[in-house]
Amino acid sequence: MNDLRRSSQTLDAYERLRALLLGGRLAAGSRLAEEKWSAELGAHRGAIREAMRLLAHDGLLKSGAKGGFFVPEVDVASLDEVIEVRLSMELGAIQLLELSGRVSPRGIDRLDQVSGMMEMLCDEGFTAGFSEADHRFHEVLVGMAENSRLATIYRHAPLPNSPFPEVDRQESTRMMRETIDEHRAITRRLEEREFREAASILKSHLLRCHSGMFRAGPADLCSRTDAVTPVSGAPPAEH
């Protein structure tokens, strides 16, 4: 296999495995067997191994003491760190939008497209795909700040979504629709250049999803993140 083909297979495997890991679709603690994923993704084992090395470098996989790659265990403390990083980076992206005063119409269109995809997945009850689309919405939002370093750091940071709780279909649908409504509210505020309102909705949205989906975590998380309001003069979010 030539280097170009292997590089292409590595990138494809990296992207597909990354989406599964960010969406919480691979069991925590499980070992990713190269042979299995080579067959699953139609890629050479060397390309799969390299993709897993890249994911381990990103913090989305862990190297085993005797070799191999494993899905990291999820605990309350690590998910609390994830939400704190997301608050800092995503609110920071809105601050950059406010400083520039520019909101790309293409970015707004992409946010609307992702929300539309989430609505379709919600109607189908596809929670795993919904979680992946949710992460994509926030990636697009950060990208709208047009800061390549921030976008790269966000994209490669180990920021998996909080696990979707095991609830009945009615409750699951309610939670997904609430997320879609909040995403659309953020989009409209950005479109209208109401940056402080967008930041307030985003902060409440992230904290609600964290506490509602994981249904655990220290009771003082909100108070610990009250100071994370990069937008100068923004009103505090209601919790």
Legacy VTK file of the C-alpha trace (Angstrom):
# vtk DataFile Version 3.0
C-alpha trace
ASCII
DATASET POLYDATA
POINTS 239 float
0.000 0.000 0.000
1.419 3.365 -0.929
1.879 6.116 1.666
-0.827 8.337 0.162
-3.490 5.636 0.358
-2.523 4.693 3.902
-2.602 8.357 4.935
-6.107 8.676 3.486
-7.259 5.536 5.313
-5.712 6.793 8.561
-7.541 10.111 8.321
-10.844 8.424 7.512
-10.461 5.947 10.401
-9.471 8.777 12.738
-12.560 10.814 11.863
-14.966 7.884 12.135
-13.590 6.577 15.421
-13.430 10.100 16.821
-17.120 10.643 16.090
-17.983 7.408 17.903
-15.860 8.352 20.912
-17.191 11.901 21.166
-20.736 10.600 20.897
-20.164 8.074 23.700
-20.928 5.141 21.416
-17.972 2.968 22.480
-18.120 1.364 25.911
-15.821 2.885 28.529
-12.949 0.548 29.376
-13.328 -1.512 26.207
-10.318 -2.455 24.083
-10.372 -1.483 20.421
-9.083 -4.490 18.495
-7.169 -3.499 15.355
-8.373 -6.527 13.397
-12.036 -5.852 14.182
-11.860 -2.167 13.272
-9.802 -2.889 10.180
-12.666 -5.052 8.912
-15.332 -2.626 10.184
-13.825 0.421 8.474
-12.299 -1.299 5.458
-8.807 -0.029 6.241
-5.363 -1.591 6.573
-4.405 -2.507 10.153
-1.443 -0.142 9.981
-3.794 2.743 9.176
-6.099 1.750 12.061
-3.136 1.588 14.437
-1.960 5.055 13.389
-5.484 6.471 13.763
-5.659 5.045 17.287
-2.281 6.587 18.124
-3.587 9.978 17.007
-6.727 9.530 19.123
-4.574 8.571 22.130
-2.552 11.759 21.557
-5.858 13.689 21.609
-6.761 12.021 24.919
-9.755 10.163 23.471
-8.074 6.742 23.833
-5.603 5.334 26.362
-2.641 3.058 25.672
-2.714 -0.179 27.619
0.213 -1.225 29.811
0.668 -4.330 27.649
-0.206 -2.645 24.376
-3.435 -1.899 22.598
-5.810 1.021 22.933
-8.728 1.405 25.339
-11.710 3.747 25.731
-11.078 5.845 28.873
-13.344 5.338 31.866
-15.829 8.171 32.396
-16.183 9.659 35.873
-17.791 12.720 37.408
-14.536 14.630 37.882
-13.432 14.230 34.254
-16.823 15.314 32.913
-16.788 18.339 35.220
-13.436 19.285 33.681
-14.893 18.849 30.200
-17.791 21.227 30.867
-15.481 23.815 32.422
-13.214 23.749 29.350
-16.207 23.954 27.013
-17.618 26.938 28.894
-14.303 28.775 28.667
-13.729 28.061 24.976
-17.275 28.430 23.651
-18.041 31.598 25.595
-14.642 32.841 24.487
-15.644 32.249 20.858
-18.727 34.432 21.349
-16.542 37.102 22.934
-14.363 37.103 19.809
-17.473 37.455 17.658
-18.540 40.443 19.757
-15.102 42.036 19.496
-15.065 41.699 15.708
-18.749 42.538 15.291
-18.843 40.073 12.387
-21.188 37.116 12.127
-20.806 35.029 8.996
-24.122 34.294 7.223
-22.543 31.001 6.130
-21.881 30.143 9.782
-25.503 30.878 10.694
-26.659 28.685 7.800
-24.453 25.841 9.025
-25.816 26.139 12.570
-29.359 25.994 11.161
-28.466 22.963 9.037
-27.093 21.073 12.030
-30.193 21.945 14.091
-32.352 20.652 11.237
-30.377 17.403 11.191
-30.805 17.109 14.970
-34.565 17.533 14.603
-34.681 14.724 12.046
-32.621 12.445 14.316
-34.872 13.348 17.246
-37.964 12.363 15.239
-36.294 9.013 14.484
-35.253 8.511 18.131
-31.601 8.124 17.099
-29.878 9.369 20.267
-26.347 8.328 19.241
-26.485 10.250 15.990
-28.135 13.138 17.839
-25.199 13.337 20.223
-22.724 13.490 17.328
-24.745 16.261 15.644
-24.891 18.131 18.957
-21.102 18.134 19.141
-20.947 19.328 15.534
-23.177 22.319 16.358
-20.743 23.500 19.010
-17.747 22.892 16.720
-19.352 25.120 14.091
-20.095 27.794 16.704
-16.434 27.888 17.807
-15.320 27.952 14.165
-17.438 31.058 13.527
-14.953 33.077 15.638
-12.526 32.632 12.711
-9.602 31.976 15.035
-7.770 28.995 13.563
-5.842 28.245 16.762
-8.962 28.206 18.908
-10.767 26.000 16.368
-7.853 23.547 16.240
-7.517 23.354 20.023
-11.271 22.810 20.421
-11.407 20.181 17.696
-8.529 18.131 19.104
-9.318 18.544 22.802
-10.740 15.422 24.510
-14.238 16.813 25.037
-16.706 13.919 24.856
-20.377 14.660 25.381
-21.946 13.751 28.698
-23.471 10.263 28.389
-27.112 10.270 27.328
-29.165 8.900 30.246
-31.213 5.751 29.966
-34.724 7.185 29.920
-37.962 6.303 28.157
-38.683 7.496 24.622
-40.946 10.341 25.752
-38.360 11.791 28.140
-35.574 11.282 25.613
-37.553 13.176 22.978
-38.294 16.001 25.425
-34.601 16.376 26.268
-33.577 16.384 22.617
-36.197 18.961 21.649
-35.115 21.193 24.532
-31.550 21.040 23.204
-32.706 21.895 19.665
-34.745 24.857 20.939
-31.741 26.199 22.852
-29.462 25.754 19.836
-31.887 27.724 17.690
-32.183 30.444 20.323
-28.372 30.775 20.383
-28.307 30.908 16.574
-30.947 33.649 16.394
-29.187 35.765 19.032
-25.921 35.467 17.109
-27.651 36.308 13.838
-29.080 39.443 15.457
-25.660 40.223 17.005
-27.087 40.012 20.520
-23.852 38.488 21.781
-24.441 38.805 25.502
-27.838 37.155 25.279
-26.301 34.378 23.141
-23.585 33.857 25.775
-26.143 33.700 28.585
-28.273 31.111 26.742
-25.168 29.066 25.830
-23.919 28.977 29.416
-27.291 27.849 30.776
-27.573 25.311 27.953
-24.201 23.694 28.633
-24.786 23.496 32.380
-28.296 22.088 31.913
-27.106 19.411 29.504
-24.237 18.484 31.811
-26.375 18.087 34.923
-29.405 16.666 33.112
-27.609 14.098 30.981
-25.087 12.853 33.528
-27.407 13.265 36.517
-24.413 13.400 38.825
-21.558 15.679 39.696
-20.820 18.058 42.535
-23.682 20.273 43.585
-21.476 23.360 43.426
-20.573 23.065 39.722
-22.692 26.092 38.809
-21.028 28.226 41.461
-17.595 27.096 40.282
-18.379 28.207 36.739
-20.150 31.487 37.597
-16.865 33.280 37.014
-16.549 31.823 33.500
-18.174 34.699 31.625
-15.624 36.011 29.131
-18.084 38.450 27.509
-17.510 41.705 29.366
-20.603 42.908 31.141
-22.686 39.889 30.143
-25.568 39.209 32.513
-25.265 36.068 34.629
-27.055 33.020 33.294
-30.110 31.787 35.119
-29.763 28.297 36.479
LINES 1 240
239 0 1 2 3 4 5 6 7 8 9 10 11 12 13 14 15 16 17 18 19 20 21 22 23 24 25 26 27 28 29 30 31 32 33 34 35 36 37 38 39 40 41 42 43 44 45 46 47 48 49 50 51 52 53 54 55 56 57 58 59 60 61 62 63 64 65 66 67 68 69 70 71 72 73 74 75 76 77 78 79 80 81 82 83 84 85 86 87 88 89 90 91 92 93 94 95 96 97 98 99 100 101 102 103 104 105 106 107 108 109 110 111 112 113 114 115 116 117 118 119 120 121 122 123 124 125 126 127 128 129 130 131 132 133 134 135 136 137 138 139 140 141 142 143 144 145 146 147 148 149 150 151 152 153 154 155 156 157 158 159 160 161 162 163 164 165 166 167 168 169 170 171 172 173 174 175 176 177 178 179 180 181 182 183 184 185 186 187 188 189 190 191 192 193 194 195 196 197 198 199 200 201 202 203 204 205 206 207 208 209 210 211 212 213 214 215 216 217 218 219 220 221 222 223 224 225 226 227 228 229 230 231 232 233 234 235 236 237 238
